Amino acid sequence: MKRNIKSFICIVLLAAFAMTASGCKPGGTGTARTGTVDLMKGITAQHMSFTPAAPEKAQTDRAAGFGVDLFKACFDGENNCLVSPLSVLSALSMTVNGAKGETLEAMEKTLGMTADELNRFYADYCTALPSGDKYKLNLANSIWFTSDPRLTVERSFLQTNADYYGAEIYKADFDDQTLSDINRWVKEKTDGMIPEILDRIPPEAVMYLINALAFDAEWETVYRENEVYTRDFTLENGEKREAEYMYSEHEAYIGDENADGFVKYYSGRKYAFAALLPKEGMTVAEYVKQLDGETLMKLLAGAGSESAAAVLPKFETKFDIELSKVLTAMGMGIAFDAEAADFSGLGVSSFGNIRISRVIHKTFISVDERGTKAGAATAVEMTDEAFYLEKEVVLNRPFVYMLIDCETNLPFFIGTMMDVEG
């Protein structure tokens, strides 16, 4: 059976999870943006001394397991899918530092590590990863708080996220200017690949915890003109699309009884692109259903024992999803519960309990002859129970009015106001 490579190519981002992150130095702070106040004033990041070394294998395996589970939950079986598990994990890991009780337990179980393990994993992972002239991975974190006095923030929460995540922390009015500032921050940190992360800031929003990453790398061997040609791309339903393909030899083969694939390296061999093609007779949905973190890590570990010729289509795609339903299904529904969520370690609001309202995730990838560019951003929106009205009626032009008897709703006066000075 012919199959849709574009659908399964999102598996590449799972490999990117194992490849991603450099340019994220624990302990860093940023410059306050227009319309905001730097909340790091009075908080000195510890500039913790992390020895450049890979995280423990057990933690990496658990992180990969979360990544595969997230991908499977986001893939609908039919359409292109593209997730960055590292971006989602980073934003949620910052959030975990404010969770307590059953909320903390549920988030730790879903993410696969305790809060302390998540903090150390992120710091170790970032510190150990390389960068070079022909490959770069920039990873950035920020936390934005409302300036509304109803919110009181725990300083220890800020300190932890400054120490381990290098989070830039801002206090803002949560108005249109803040919306613009947050979107500008994301656009800058993703090299313009994610132009905006938020479409609005609702009245009940009190905080955003945001991760942004940008990856840009050149192939180890750039494709030559005679290695690019046009041929059909066939969907699972048999429809054909014309596409440009890139041909190369001696790539590292990966595969098992369910799929064949390859790993193609970027310059310096510090990062790589990986793809998996289900065997004939198996749909992408069927393949993804049986995939898990252990299987994926085993496949990637076996790269290099055999070589293969690789035919890769040039493509560019973007994807966005709101993850509250996905993460609830994965086990952390309590974090979204207005009554049960416990984020008292983050702070308190005089307007009611704080919970996660939305987890917004956007991604972009472009693969061509020279290499790959990929960007992702994740925003965790925290809200309280602020009372607000969805509709507003402003009597600033002529109107009809009346006095009514509430027992019968009978108007006993009725009139029009055409001019308030009349």
C-alpha positions in Angstrom: 0.0 0.0 0.0 1.3 3.4 -0.9 1.5 5.8 2.0 1.7 9.5 2.9 5.2 10.4 3.8 4.1 13.9 4.8 2.0 12.4 7.6 4.7 10.3 9.1 7.5 12.8 8.7 6.4 14.4 11.9 8.2 11.5 13.6 11.3 13.5 12.8 10.5 15.9 15.6 10.7 13.0 18.0 14.3 12.6 16.8 14.7 16.3 17.2 13.8 15.9 20.8 16.9 13.9 21.2 18.9 16.3 19.1 17.5 19.6 20.4 18.8 22.4 22.6 21.8 24.5 22.8 22.0 28.3 23.4 20.0 27.8 26.7 22.2 28.8 29.6 20.7 28.3 33.1 20.8 31.5 35.1 20.3 34.0 32.3 17.9 36.9 32.3 16.7 39.2 29.6 15.9 42.8 29.0 12.5 44.1 29.8 10.3 44.8 26.8 8.2 47.9 26.0 5.2 48.1 28.3 6.6 45.6 30.8 8.6 45.6 34.0 11.5 43.2 34.6 10.3 41.1 37.5 13.8 39.7 38.1 14.7 42.9 40.0 15.8 41.7 43.4 16.2 38.1 42.3 19.7 37.0 41.4 20.0 33.9 39.3 22.4 31.5 40.9 24.4 30.8 37.7 24.6 27.2 38.9 27.7 25.2 37.8 26.4 22.4 35.7 29.1 20.1 34.4 28.6 19.6 30.7 27.4 16.0 30.5 24.4 14.2 29.0 21.5 13.5 31.4 21.1 10.1 32.9 19.9 7.6 30.3 16.9 6.7 32.4 15.8 10.3 32.3 16.4 10.6 28.6 14.3 7.5 28.0 11.5 8.8 30.1 11.6 12.1 28.3 11.5 10.2 25.0 8.5 8.3 26.3 6.7 11.5 27.0 7.6 12.8 23.5 6.2 9.7 21.7 3.0 9.7 23.9 2.5 13.4 23.1 3.0 12.9 19.4 0.6 9.9 19.3 -2.1 12.0 21.2 -1.7 14.9 18.7 -1.7 12.8 15.5 -5.2 12.3 14.1 -4.2 9.5 11.7 -4.9 11.6 8.6 -3.3 15.0 8.6 0.2 16.4 8.9 1.4 16.6 12.5 4.4 18.3 13.9 5.2 18.6 17.6 8.2 19.6 19.6 8.2 17.5 22.8 11.2 19.5 24.2 9.3 22.8 23.9 6.2 21.4 25.6 8.3 19.7 28.3 10.2 22.9 29.0 7.1 25.0 29.4 5.3 22.5 31.6 8.5 21.8 33.6 8.6 25.4 34.6 4.9 25.2 35.6 5.5 22.1 37.7 7.6 24.2 40.0 4.4 25.9 41.1 2.3 22.8 41.6 1.6 21.0 44.8 -0.3 18.0 46.2 -2.2 15.9 43.7 -1.6 18.4 40.9 2.1 18.0 41.3 1.8 14.2 41.4 -0.3 14.1 38.2 2.0 16.4 36.3 5.1 14.5 37.4 3.5 11.2 36.3 2.5 12.6 32.9 5.9 14.2 32.2 7.8 11.1 33.5 10.0 12.7 36.1 9.8 14.5 39.5 10.0 18.3 39.6 13.6 18.1 40.8 14.5 15.6 38.1 12.9 17.8 35.4 14.8 20.8 36.5 18.2 19.0 36.5 17.4 17.2 33.3 16.7 20.5 31.5 19.8 22.2 32.8 22.1 19.2 32.1 20.6 18.6 28.7 21.0 22.2 27.6 24.5 22.7 29.0 25.8 19.6 27.3 24.6 20.2 23.8 26.8 21.7 21.1 26.6 24.6 18.6 28.7 25.5 15.6 29.0 27.8 12.6 26.7 25.6 10.4 24.3 24.5 13.1 22.6 26.3 15.9 19.8 25.6 18.3 18.5 28.5 20.4 16.2 27.8 23.3 14.6 30.5 25.5 12.1 30.7 28.3 10.1 33.5 29.8 7.4 34.0 32.4 4.9 36.9 32.2 2.8 38.0 35.2 -0.1 40.4 35.4 0.5 43.6 37.2 -3.0 43.4 38.7 -2.6 43.5 42.5 -4.9 40.5 42.8 -1.9 38.2 42.1 0.8 37.5 44.7 3.8 35.6 43.3 6.0 33.2 45.2 9.6 34.5 44.9 11.0 31.0 45.3 9.1 30.0 42.2 10.8 32.7 40.2 14.2 31.8 41.7 13.9 28.2 40.7 12.9 29.0 37.1 15.7 31.6 36.8 18.3 29.2 38.1 17.4 26.1 36.0 15.6 27.6 32.9 17.3 31.0 32.5 13.8 32.3 32.4 13.2 36.0 31.5 10.6 37.2 33.9 8.3 40.2 33.3 5.4 42.0 35.0 2.9 43.5 32.6 -0.6 45.0 32.4 -1.9 42.1 30.3 -3.4 44.5 27.7 -3.0 44.8 24.0 0.6 46.0 24.5 1.4 42.9 26.5 -0.1 40.7 23.8 2.2 42.5 21.3 5.2 42.1 23.5 4.7 38.4 24.1 4.2 37.7 20.4 7.3 39.9 19.5 9.4 37.9 22.1 8.3 34.6 20.5 8.9 35.8 17.0 12.4 37.0 17.9 13.4 33.8 19.8 12.2 31.6 16.9 13.9 33.7 14.2 10.5 34.7 12.8 9.4 31.1 12.2 6.6 31.4 14.8 5.3 35.0 14.2 2.9 34.9 17.2 1.8 32.5 19.9 -1.2 34.2 21.4 -4.4 35.4 19.7 -5.7 37.1 22.9 -5.2 37.6 26.6 -8.5 36.8 28.4 -9.4 38.9 31.5 -8.9 35.9 33.8 -5.3 35.3 32.7 -2.7 36.0 35.4 0.5 34.3 33.9 2.1 32.9 30.9 5.0 30.4 31.0 6.6 30.3 27.5 9.2 28.3 25.7 10.6 29.1 22.3 13.2 27.3 20.2 14.8 27.8 16.8 16.9 25.2 15.0 18.9 25.9 11.8 21.5 23.5 10.4 23.2 22.7 7.1 23.4 19.2 5.8 26.8 17.5 6.2 26.7 17.1 2.4 24.6 19.7 0.6 22.6 18.3 -2.2 23.9 19.2 -5.7 21.6 20.3 -8.6 21.6 16.9 -10.3 20.5 15.2 -7.0 17.2 17.1 -7.0 14.4 15.9 -9.3 10.6 15.9 -9.6 8.3 12.9 -9.1 4.9 12.0 -7.7 4.1 11.8 -4.1 1.2 9.4 -3.4 -1.3 9.8 -0.6 -2.7 6.8 1.3 -6.0 7.2 -0.7 -4.1 7.0 -4.0 -4.2 10.7 -4.9 -0.9 12.0 -6.4 0.9 15.3 -5.7 4.0 16.5 -7.7 7.0 17.1 -5.4 10.7 17.8 -5.6 12.9 15.1 -4.2 16.5 15.0 -3.0 18.6 11.8 -3.5 21.6 10.8 -1.5 23.6 7.6 -0.8 25.3 6.1 2.2 22.9 7.4 4.8 22.6 5.5 8.1 19.8 2.9 7.8 17.3 2.4 10.7 14.5 -0.1 10.7 12.7 -3.2 12.1 9.9 -5.5 11.1 7.5 -2.6 10.8 9.4 0.2 9.1 12.5 1.2 7.1 14.2 4.5 7.5 17.3 6.5 7.7 19.3 9.0 9.7 20.9 11.9 7.7 23.4 14.0 9.5 23.8 17.8 9.6 27.2 19.5 9.5 29.4 18.4 12.4 27.3 15.3 13.0 25.9 16.8 16.2 22.3 16.8 14.9 20.5 14.7 12.4 17.3 14.2 10.5 15.5 10.9 10.9 12.6 9.4 8.9 10.6 6.1 9.1 8.5 4.6 6.3 6.0 1.9 7.4 6.3 -1.4 5.6 4.0 -2.1 2.6 0.5 -2.9 3.8 0.7 -0.8 7.1 -0.7 2.7 7.3 1.0 5.5 9.1 -1.8 5.4 11.7 -1.2 1.7 12.3 2.5 2.3 12.6 2.2 5.2 15.0 -0.2 3.2 17.2 2.4 0.6 18.0 5.3 3.0 18.5 6.6 3.8 21.9 9.6 5.6 23.4 11.6 2.4 24.0 11.1 1.3 20.4 12.1 4.7 19.0 15.2 5.0 21.1 16.2 1.4 20.1 15.8 2.3 16.4 17.8 5.5 16.7 20.6 3.7 18.6 20.9 1.2 15.8 21.8 3.8 13.2 25.0 3.2 11.3 25.2 -0.6 11.3 23.9 -0.5 7.7 23.8 2.1 4.9 21.0 3.1 2.6 20.2 5.3 -0.3 17.7 8.0 0.7 15.0 9.8 -1.3 13.7 12.8 0.7 11.0 15.2 -0.5 11.5 18.9 0.0 8.8 20.2 2.2 7.6 23.0 4.5 4.8 22.7 7.0 3.5 24.3 10.1 1.2 23.0 12.8 -0.6 24.4 15.8 -2.7 22.8 18.6 -4.2 23.7 21.9 -3.1 20.8 24.2 -5.5 21.0 27.2 -7.5 18.0 26.0 -4.4 16.0 25.0 -2.7 16.6 28.3 -5.9 15.8 30.2 -6.1 12.5 28.4 -2.4 11.8 29.2 -3.2 12.1 32.9 -2.8 15.7 34.2 -6.4 16.8 33.9 -6.4 18.0 37.5 -4.1 20.9 36.5 -6.9 22.3 34.3 -9.6 21.8 37.0 -10.8 25.2 38.3 -11.6 23.8 41.7 -9.0 21.0 42.2 -5.8 22.4 40.7 -3.2 23.4 43.3 -0.6 25.9 42.1 -0.1 27.5 45.5 3.6 27.1 45.0 3.4 29.6 42.2 1.4 32.2 44.0 -2.2 33.1 44.9 -4.9 35.3 43.5 -7.5 37.1 45.5 -9.9 36.4 42.6 -9.9 32.6 43.1 -8.0 29.4 42.4 -5.2 29.4 39.8 -5.2 26.7 37.1 -3.9 26.0 33.7 -6.4 27.2 31.1 -4.6 26.6 27.8 -1.4 25.1 26.6 -0.8 26.6 23.1 1.8 24.9 20.9 2.9 26.0 17.4 5.6 24.5 15.2 7.3 25.1 11.8 9.8 23.1 9.7 11.4 23.6 6.3 13.6 21.0 4.7 15.5 21.7 1.4 18.8 21.1 -0.4 20.9 23.1 2.1 19.5 21.8 5.3 16.7 22.3 7.8 15.1 25.2 9.7 12.6 24.4 12.5 10.9 26.5 15.1 8.5 25.8 18.0 6.8 27.7 20.8 4.7 26.6 23.8 2.7 28.9 26.1 1.1 27.7 29.3 -1.7 30.1 30.2 -2.6 30.3 33.9 -6.0 31.8 34.9 -7.9 32.5 38.1 -11.7 32.8 38.6 -11.9 36.5 37.7 -15.5 37.6 37.2 -16.0 39.2 33.9 -18.9 39.8 31.5 -18.6 38.7 27.9 -20.9 41.4 26.7 -20.8 45.1 27.3 -23.6 47.6 26.7 -22.5 51.3 26.6 -25.3 53.8 26.4 -23.3 56.4 24.5 -25.9 57.1 21.8 -29.7 57.4 21.7 -31.5 54.6 23.4 -34.9 53.4 24.6 -35.5 53.0 28.3 -38.4 52.0 30.6 -39.4 51.3 34.2 -41.1 48.0 34.7 -43.1 46.1 37.3 -40.9 43.1 38.0 -44.0 40.9 39.0 -45.5 41.3 35.5 -42.6 42.9 33.6 -45.2 45.6 32.6 -43.5 48.8 31.7 -45.0 51.7 33.6 -42.7 54.2 32.1 -41.2 54.0 28.6 -39.2 56.5 26.7 -36.2 57.4 24.6 -33.1 59.2 25.5 -32.0 61.1 22.4 -30.0 63.9 24.0 -28.7 63.7 27.6 -28.7 67.6 27.7 -32.4 67.7 26.8 
